[in-house]
């Protein structure tokens, strides 16, 4: 059963795939006779969810339906976790034959979950969903042309001058020179390319031919080649033969100096680019190609000579962009200007977002209307009036399935959170988001590939400050993660004092827990991160309610536990009960100055991969433990 490649695939397909894999495994198949029912239940569901995922942004009832489906599948994942834990405890299949009542109980629970799914897919709302496979191009908005859409752009003079200098330069070899403009959606890559393409300074490079092609989602060598020859000749070619099209391109470009702009490139297939590039190599020395893309990986695959990272607008240029669209040359009331400055700060130098918000405010003159826009999220604004929303959604749709859950999980953290790569990867591992197709490849390495891929696609931005490297996520991308994760992630102290939903799986606490009783409704909680421990009830008592917790900050006898952080506590002895946490992958004991003793049976934790500990009396025993197991990566910190 293939993992789904849609937005729904991220939130649902991976869980379903796990269900199929576990039920089809040689261990479980002998005990559960529900595999056929699972396959029948899922047959065709992916295309229904695909269409529903696209409708949710304009239909709240569809979003509610999707949330219910997702909740059932999370329950299924939790149940699979329990089943796997039982197998880990017994180790012998024979013992399961003597526990038929428990096995039967698991089987009945799985069937009940599948019945819940069937009920959801039989609801009337599903009848309106269309069967569709793949990503719709309509999500990406209008195709670009070389015509300048914005007469004036602010804050890009240095960028333009750099590109003009590159256009006028001549290399010593005949290799095609390619410049890729890279940046997240809404940064103004296309607008910048349009201004350069039409600026009189470009004529100084004396190109014989110029062409503009919008590539967008579907990169097909034949289609793009036809578009290029069509723009060069100002004619349309309906030929379906790549050889014939390339022959025409070769003849047209041979010995001629050309400028080609390929706008909005998503494709990461190196072979497709090589097939397209072949006739371009016949151009004269000094021929140039400008590529706009949000992905560094695309820029690398296209063998870019230069990669230009487009930066966010500074405060002054952001205000000029906003002002141009919101009130033109009219004098703005002082109270509106004050709100406007806050709006500009909120959208963090993203030209397309400032354009969208400015246009929405153009006909609004009351303070209450401006304040309403200030306090709203981008997703609360009319989607038909927004340019940035479809663009961001398309970026998310283009993520591979294995990256979608990783990205959505980042909704757990507040805006401006400084992400540490290694820590985030360990959290992904704890949630089983990291899947190793090769037995010899450690999950830490696979997780690092995931993270680097998200950085390459502009979902994270690397920051270096006083020799410290960390990563941040743009405000709008944080909003996107929060939107697609729904009620799954809750940030206490950030998201307000609303009641925590029973659907919540991950909680981040950055303030005092004043309404801790509402947290206890989240029975399926998997992550519990406390930044400031100011809870009125003992943490041990609080998390005892969370039977599916995977990442808490203190100990608990919880079978789903993946990461255990006891750092900074007054613990003196690590109890033997920890050795029954078969799923534990990470143990943190930093700054536990009173710790004297560790259990000698820690080697029973066969999934333990990483242990952090500062130098203390019990730490030498950790080295003995490493010798015994040979599997633990010990980080002994001074």
BAVEXBA-524668 format. One line per 2 residues: number of its first residue (from 1); their letters; for each residue x, y, z of C-alpha. Coordinates in steps of 0.02 Angstrom, whole numbers, plus 50000, padded with zeros to 5 digits. Layout:
NUM	A	X:Y:Z; ...
# end
This chain:
1	XX	50000:50000:50000; 50088:50160:49946
3	XX	50112:50303:50067; 50005:50449:50011
5	XX	50091:50598:49931; 49959:50729:49973
7	XX	49925:50843:50119; 49812:50706:50184
9	XX	49955:50586:50158; 50058:50674:50290
11	XX	49927:50667:50425; 49838:50506:50382
13	XX	49932:50404:50255; 50084:50372:50363
15	XX	49976:50306:50505; 49879:50194:50388
17	XX	50041:50130:50315; 50103:50085:50489
19	XX	49939:49995:50521; 49960:49892:50363
21	XX	50143:49855:50397; 50112:49798:50576
23	XX	49961:49692:50534; 50052:49611:50388
25	XX	50209:49573:50489; 50254:49393:50522
27	XX	50232:49423:50709; 50058:49495:50711
29	XX	49975:49412:50563; 49962:49246:50653
31	XX	49856:49323:50789; 49748:49452:50702
33	XX	49633:49411:50558; 49590:49589:50513
35	XX	49714:49626:50374; 49586:49604:50236
37	XX	49465:49721:50323; 49603:49852:50342
39	XX	49644:49845:50157; 49461:49857:50108
41	XX	49437:50004:50227; 49581:50102:50152
43	XX	49550:50062:49969; 49516:50225:49879
45	XX	49517:50328:50040; 49675:50423:49992
47	XX	49592:50509:49844; 49442:50557:49950
49	XX	49554:50633:50082; 49655:50723:49948
51	XX	49501:50816:49888; 49440:50848:50065
53	XX	49608:50922:50113; 49590:51052:49976
55	XX	49409:51093:50023; 49447:51118:50208
57	XX	49513:51294:50181; 49345:51357:50121
59	XX	49228:51236:50213; 49237:51222:50402
61	XX	49131:51063:50402; 49259:50976:50293
63	XX	49398:51026:50412; 49299:50957:50560
65	XX	49277:50793:50466; 49463:50783:50430
67	XX	49503:50814:50613; 49392:50669:50662
69	XX	49477:50553:50537; 49647:50605:50598
71	XX	49596:50575:50780; 49540:50397:50744
73	XX	49703:50361:50654; 49804:50428:50800
75	XX	49705:50309:50911; 49753:50169:50792
77	XX	49935:50217:50805; 49925:50216:50995
79	XX	49847:50044:50992; 49986:49979:50880
81	XX	50109:50048:51005; 50027:49947:51142
83	XX	50029:49790:51037; 50214:49811:50997
85	XX	50252:49839:51180; 50165:49675:51226
87	XX	50273:49583:51100; 50428:49666:51171
89	XX	50382:49609:51345; 50353:49427:51305
91	XX	50478:49400:51163; 50404:49226:51138
93	XX	50258:49198:51021; 50203:49048:51121
95	XX	50161:49158:51268; 50034:49250:51162
97	XX	49939:49089:51134; 49915:49077:51321
99	XX	49850:49256:51327; 49712:49239:51200
101	XX	49595:49353:51296; 49717:49500:51283
103	XX	49750:49463:51100; 49565:49454:51066
105	XX	49546:49620:51157; 49674:49701:51041
107	XX	49590:49628:50889; 49420:49692:50942
109	XX	49492:49866:50972; 49568:49870:50798
111	XX	49405:49816:50719; 49314:49950:50820
113	XX	49435:50082:50756; 49410:50025:50577
115	XX	49222:50032:50603; 49241:50212:50662
117	XX	49338:50252:50503; 49207:50167:50396
119	XX	49072:50269:50481; 49165:50430:50446
121	XX	49189:50387:50263; 49004:50344:50247
123	XX	48947:50517:50302; 48849:50623:50178
125	XX	48987:50753:50168; 49101:50626:50084
127	XX	48983:50613:49935; 49039:50786:49881
129	XX	49223:50740:49874; 49297:50706:49704
131	XX	49411:50561:49668; 49574:50643:49621
133	XX	49755:50590:49627; 49900:50713:49631
135	XX	49921:50899:49663; 49811:51023:49573
137	XX	49900:51161:49483; 49761:51280:49532
139	XX	49831:51289:49708; 49980:51385:49646
141	XX	49883:51536:49583; 49914:51619:49416
143	XX	50059:51577:49303; 50188:51714:49289
145	XX	50237:51810:49133; 50383:51926:49097
147	XX	50270:52079:49113; 50309:52186:49265
149	XX	50165:52171:49388; 50236:52296:49514
151	XX	50304:52457:49440; 50406:52494:49596
153	XX	50488:52369:49712; 50572:52421:49873
155	XX	50732:52354:49949; 50795:52260:49797
157	XX	50917:52384:49720; 51071:52288:49779
159	XX	50996:52124:49717; 50963:52198:49546
161	XX	51136:52274:49532; 51217:52107:49574
163	XX	51116:52020:49438; 51155:52158:49310
165	XX	51341:52135:49344; 51324:51948:49320
167	XX	51229:51972:49157; 51366:52083:49089
169	XX	51506:51967:49143; 51590:51845:49025
171	XX	51670:51683:49084; 51827:51610:49005
173	XX	51741:51447:48958; 51590:51406:48855
175	XX	51493:51330:48999; 51314:51392:49017
177	XX	51304:51514:49163; 51155:51491:49278
179	XX	51100:51603:49422; 50968:51539:49543
181	XX	50868:51661:49649; 50817:51564:49804
183	XX	50694:51613:49941; 50534:51560:50027
185	XX	50367:51594:49944; 50314:51775:49948
187	XX	50492:51842:49954; 50476:51925:49783
189	XX	50585:51811:49676; 50472:51823:49522
191	XX	50449:52012:49540; 50637:52037:49550
193	XX	50665:51929:49395; 50530:52027:49300
195	XX	50614:52193:49339; 50784:52129:49285
197	XX	50713:52051:49127; 50634:52215:49073
199	XX	50764:52339:49136; 50862:52437:49001
201	XX	51023:52387:49092; 50994:52208:49035
203	XX	51010:52267:48856; 51190:52316:48894
205	XX	51231:52131:48894; 51179:52128:48709
207	XX	51078:51967:48705; 51021:51905:48535
209	XX	50874:51810:48610; 50768:51824:48767
211	XX	50636:51706:48834; 50530:51690:48991
213	XX	50455:51522:49042; 50350:51489:49197
215	XX	50389:51309:49244; 50285:51290:49404
217	XX	50242:51119:49477; 50254:51005:49326
219	XX	50428:50999:49251; 50426:50902:49090
221	XX	50571:50921:48969; 50457:50917:48816
223	XX	50331:51042:48885; 50463:51165:48945
225	XX	50565:51147:48784; 50409:51188:48682
227	XX	50376:51339:48792; 50555:51401:48769
229	XX	50555:51384:48579; 50382:51463:48576
231	XX	50442:51616:48673; 50600:51632:48569
233	XX	50502:51624:48404; 50340:51704:48466
235	XX	50246:51555:48398; 50166:51395:48460
237	XX	50233:51222:48424; 50113:51075:48448
239	XX	50242:50941:48408; 50249:50795:48528
241	XX	50424:50743:48478; 50563:50798:48596
243	XX	50695:50762:48465; 50610:50879:48341
245	XX	50588:51018:48471; 50770:51005:48523
247	XX	50823:51013:48342; 50729:51176:48322
249	XX	50803:51245:48483; 50977:51194:48429
251	XX	50956:51281:48262; 50882:51438:48342
253	XX	51013:51457:48478; 51169:51395:48390
255	XX	51300:51532:48398; 51177:51657:48473
257	XX	51189:51737:48644; 51028:51716:48741
259	XX	50945:51754:48908; 50820:51627:48976
261	XX	50718:51649:49135; 50641:51492:49210
263	XX	50521:51550:49343; 50453:51449:49489
265	XX	50550:51288:49469; 50502:51145:49586
267	XX	50570:50992:49498; 50709:50893:49582
269	XX	50731:50765:49443; 50909:50785:49380
271	XX	50873:50685:49222; 50733:50802:49168
273	XX	50847:50952:49186; 50987:50868:49088
275	XX	50866:50828:48948; 50812:51010:48941
277	XX	50987:51080:48956; 51061:50990:48805
279	XX	51005:51111:48667; 51042:51262:48778
281	XX	51226:51217:48776; 51237:51267:48591
283	XX	51210:51451:48633; 51353:51575:48612
285	XX	51474:51618:48750; 51394:51734:48878
287	XX	51222:51652:48869; 51133:51658:49037
289	XX	50992:51569:49127; 50901:51644:49278
291	XX	50805:51522:49387; 50685:51566:49528
293	XX	50652:51431:49656; 50618:51408:49840
295	XX	50733:51257:49850; 50922:51255:49865
297	XX	50912:51075:49807; 50836:51130:49642
299	XX	50973:51260:49622; 51104:51127:49650
301	XX	51025:51002:49531; 51020:51134:49394
303	XX	51208:51157:49419; 51192:51341:49459
305	XX	51348:51446:49436; 51284:51566:49569
307	XX	51150:51546:49703; 51078:51709:49767
309	XX	50979:51695:49930; 50845:51829:49932
311	XX	50829:51909:50104; 50677:51982:50191
313	XX	50644:52168:50174; 50707:52280:50312
315	XX	50586:52382:50418; 50589:52539:50310
317	XX	50564:52448:50145; 50428:52340:50224
319	XX	50334:52496:50275; 50351:52571:50102
321	XX	50282:52412:50023; 50136:52406:50144
323	XX	50099:52592:50128; 50098:52585:49937
325	XX	49952:52462:49941; 49857:52514:50096
327	XX	49836:52702:50078; 49933:52758:49923
329	XX	49980:52942:49936; 49844:52987:50061
331	XX	49893:53045:50234; 49864:52909:50361
333	XX	49781:52945:50528; 49906:52931:50673
335	XX	49806:52793:50757; 49800:52693:50595
337	XX	49985:52719:50564; 50025:52650:50736
339	XX	49924:52493:50698; 50001:52485:50525
341	XX	50177:52483:50597; 50128:52336:50707
343	XX	50057:52246:50555; 50219:52273:50459
345	XX	50320:52205:50605; 50205:52054:50614
347	XX	50228:52003:50432; 50418:52010:50446
349	XX	50477:52084:50281; 50383:51970:50161
351	XX	50332:52075:50009; 50187:51965:49951
353	XX	50110:51960:50126; 50129:52149:50146
355	XX	50050:52169:49974; 49903:52056:50023
357	XX	49871:52141:50190; 49892:52315:50116
359	XX	49763:52280:49981; 49640:52212:50109
361	XX	49655:52373:50210; 49644:52488:50060
363	XX	49457:52516:50080; 49453:52503:50269
365	XX	49463:52665:50368; 49407:52621:50544
367	XX	49525:52580:50686; 49425:52423:50730
369	XX	49445:52353:50553; 49634:52381:50556
371	XX	49647:52305:50730; 49547:52156:50668
373	XX	49677:52124:50532; 49818:52148:50657
375	XX	49752:52016:50776; 49700:51892:50642
377	XX	49804:51755:50567; 49834:51747:50380
379	XX	49715:51597:50375; 49574:51703:50447
381	XX	49579:51821:50300; 49472:51791:50144
383	XX	49568:51660:50045; 49502:51730:49880
385	XX	49586:51896:49921; 49752:51821:49972
387	XX	49902:51786:49862; 50013:51716:49998
389	XX	49897:51578:50063; 49889:51475:49902
391	XX	50076:51496:49880; 50116:51430:50054
393	XX	49991:51288:50037; 50071:51235:49874
395	XX	50241:51232:49958; 50171:51115:50090
397	XX	50088:51005:49959; 50255:50983:49873
399	XX	50338:50914:50029; 50367:50726:50024
401	XX	50253:50632:50143; 50391:50592:50267
403	XX	50428:50779:50289; 50248:50837:50312
405	XX	50225:50764:50486; 50397:50828:50536
407	XX	50350:51004:50482; 50177:50999:50561
409	XX	50254:50944:50726; 50348:51111:50731
411	XX	50180:51193:50770; 50215:51137:50948
413	XX	50342:51277:50968; 50303:51464:50979
415	XX	50348:51594:50850; 50531:51648:50854
417	XX	50579:51483:50935; 50763:51443:50910
419	XX	50770:51266:50845; 50918:51157:50887
421	XX	50939:51032:50747; 50993:50883:50852
423	XX	50857:50909:50983; 50719:50922:50853
425	XX	50779:50766:50763; 50772:50668:50926
427	XX	50593:50727:50952; 50548:50669:50776
429	XX	50626:50502:50815; 50525:50490:50975
431	XX	50366:50513:50872; 50417:50379:50746
433	XX	50424:50509:50607; 50597:50451:50553
435	XX	50592:50293:50449; 50748:50203:50391
437	XX	50734:50112:50226; 50912:50049:50245
439	XX	50949:49941:50396; 51128:50005:50408
441	XX	51081:50190:50412; 51054:50257:50589
443	XX	50894:50357:50618; 50994:50507:50676
445	XX	51072:50518:50503; 50904:50495:50417
447	XX	50829:50629:50530; 50971:50748:50486
449	XX	50932:50720:50301; 50750:50764:50338
451	XX	50802:50924:50427; 50926:50977:50292
453	XX	50793:50948:50161; 50673:51065:50251
455	XX	50812:51195:50263; 50846:51174:50077
457	XX	50662:51206:50042; 50665:51367:50145
459	XX	50557:51301:50287; 50697:51342:50409
461	XX	50823:51483:50405; 50996:51460:50480
463	XX	51056:51596:50598; 51232:51617:50670
465	XX	51250:51727:50822; 51412:51740:50921
467	XX	51474:51575:50848; 51312:51489:50896
469	XX	51210:51412:50755; 51023:51386:50768
471	XX	50872:51387:50654; 50713:51490:50649
473	XX	50548:51475:50557; 50461:51622:50476
475	XX	50304:51685:50562; 50193:51631:50417
477	XX	50269:51458:50409; 50237:51438:50594
479	XX	50056:51486:50559; 50051:51359:50418
481	XX	50116:51221:50532; 49987:51267:50664
483	XX	49847:51267:50536; 49886:51097:50462
485	XX	49915:51018:50633; 49746:51077:50697
487	XX	49714:51034:50879; 49855:50906:50883
489	XX	49980:51033:50953; 49940:51151:51097
491	XX	50055:51285:51169; 50006:51330:51346
493	XX	50052:51510:51380; 50055:51546:51192
495	XX	49887:51489:51123; 49786:51567:51264
497	XX	49689:51487:51406; 49568:51385:51304
499	XX	49522:51209:51357; 49639:51078:51290
501	XX	49552:50961:51168; 49548:50774:51192
503	XX	49624:50768:51017; 49782:50855:51078
505	XX	49936:50744:51068; 50077:50868:51102
507	XX	50087:51005:51235; 50219:51140:51257
509	XX	50215:51236:51421; 50303:51404:51429
511	XX	50212:51478:51578; 50122:51432:51740
513	XX	49998:51289:51726; 49846:51374:51803
515	XX	49715:51263:51727; 49803:51096:51737
517	XX	49641:50999:51756; 49598:51038:51575
519	XX	49760:50955:51521; 49700:50791:51591
521	XX	49569:50780:51453; 49710:50746:51330
523	XX	49719:50561:51367; 49817:50524:51209
525	XX	49957:50646:51247; 50128:50599:51177
527	XX	50235:50753:51206; 50241:50858:51363
529	XX	50377:50992:51363; 50390:51111:51511
531	XX	50498:51266:51491; 50457:51347:51658
533	XX	50404:51221:51788; 50278:51320:51888
535	XX	50141:51192:51902; 50037:51188:52064
537	XX	50025:50999:52062; 50172:50877:52056
539	XX	50229:50841:51878; 50224:50655:51918
541	XX	50040:50667:51964; 50000:50773:51813
543	XX	50078:50661:51683; 50009:50503:51761
545	XX	49850:50547:51665; 49941:50538:51499
547	XX	49954:50354:51455; 50022:50386:51281
549	XX	50155:50511:51328; 50316:50496:51227
551	XX	50416:50651:51275; 50390:50710:51455
553	XX	50511:50804:51565; 50509:50684:51710
555	XX	50492:50499:51746; 50332:50398:51726
557	XX	50290:50216:51701; 50229:50246:51525
559	XX	50251:50118:51386; 50247:50249:51247
561	XX	50391:50348:51321; 50530:50386:51196
563	XX	50627:50527:51276; 50655:50550:51463
565	XX	50729:50712:51528; 50773:50717:51714
567	XX	50897:50859:51695; 50912:50978:51841
569	XX	50810:50872:51962; 50858:50817:52138
571	XX	50843:50634:52095; 50966:50525:52193
573	XX	50931:50355:52117; 50862:50301:51951
575	XX	50735:50166:51992; 50734:49993:51914
577	XX	50561:50029:51841; 50642:50131:51703
579	XX	50709:49970:51630; 50533:49921:51580
581	XX	50519:50070:51463; 50557:49966:51309
583	XX	50528:50109:51187; 50647:50231:51273
585	XX	50770:50306:51149; 50846:50453:51242
587	XX	50890:50480:51425; 50946:50651:51490
589	XX	51029:50667:51662; 51115:50834:51646
591	XX	51147:50932:51807; 51077:50796:51920
593	XX	51204:50837:52057; 51127:50719:52187
595	XX	51120:50567:52073; 51218:50424:52153
597	XX	51155:50265:52074; 51096:50197:51908
599	XX	51013:50027:51883; 51131:49893:51819
601	XX	50991:49826:51707; 50991:49978:51593
603	XX	51057:49863:51457; 50879:49795:51447
605	XX	50831:49957:51360; 50869:49888:51187
607	XX	50803:50043:51098; 50907:50167:51200
609	XX	51016:50263:51078; 51077:50416:51170
611	XX	51118:50461:51349; 51166:50635:51408
613	XX	51252:50659:51577; 51360:50789:51660
615	XX	51510:50735:51763; 51447:50666:51928
617	XX	51468:50520:52048; 51360:50399:51951
619	XX	51424:50443:51779; 51571:50321:51777
621	XX	51444:50180:51781; 51380:50242:51613
623	XX	51545:50195:51532; 51531:50020:51606
625	XX	51356:50014:51533; 51419:50061:51361
627	XX	51547:49920:51367; 51409:49797:51414
629	XX	51289:49845:51276; 51397:49919:51140
631	XX	51244:50008:51071; 51229:50170:51168
633	XX	51304:50333:51109; 51357:50414:51272
635	XX	51373:50603:51281; 51473:50641:51439
637	XX	51476:50828:51463; 51596:50925:51575
# end
